[in-house]
Each structure stands twice: as structure tokens, then as C-alpha cells.
Amino acid sequence: MADKPDMGEIAGFDKAKLKKTETQENTLLTKETTEQEKRSEIS
């Protein structure tokens, strides 16, 4: 059945083959920050 995953492949997965990556966090702007940016673009 194609709708069920093959658990044998998951169990045999080698995590050592994964590459190390750096995570970067992107924060959302607040309403105040947006207003400040709008004011600085106008002047």
C-alpha cells in the first residue's frame, strides 16, 4: 500500500550523513517599528 510509510527506511536512516546547518531567526516587525520606518522614509 502506497499510503503507509515504509518504517524500515526510517529505522535505517543514518543521522550522521546530515549536514550541519545554521538556523537564522527572522522576527516580525511590530506596528511601532513599521510606523517608525514609514516616518523615516518620508523625511
C-alpha positions in Angstrom: 0.0 0.0 0.0 1.5 3.4 -1.0 -0.5 5.3 1.6 1.6 3.8 4.5 5.3 4.8 5.0 8.0 2.1 4.9 9.1 2.1 8.6 12.2 0.1 7.6 13.6 3.0 5.7 13.0 5.3 8.7 14.6 2.9 11.2 17.7 2.5 9.0 18.2 6.3 8.4 21.8 7.4 9.3 21.6 10.9 11.0 25.4 11.1 10.7 25.0 11.8 7.0 23.1 15.0 7.6 24.9 18.3 7.0 25.3 20.8 9.8 23.3 24.0 9.2 22.9 27.3 11.0 19.4 28.5 11.8 18.6 32.2 11.5 15.6 33.6 13.2 13.5 36.2 11.4 11.3 38.3 13.6 8.2 40.1 12.5 8.1 43.8 12.7 5.9 45.4 15.3 3.4 48.1 14.4 5.6 50.7 16.1 8.6 49.7 14.1 6.6 49.8 10.8 5.4 53.3 11.7 8.9 54.4 12.5 10.2 53.2 9.2 7.4 54.9 7.3 8.2 58.2 9.1 11.9 57.9 8.2 11.2 57.3 4.5 9.0 60.4 4.3 11.6 62.8 5.8 
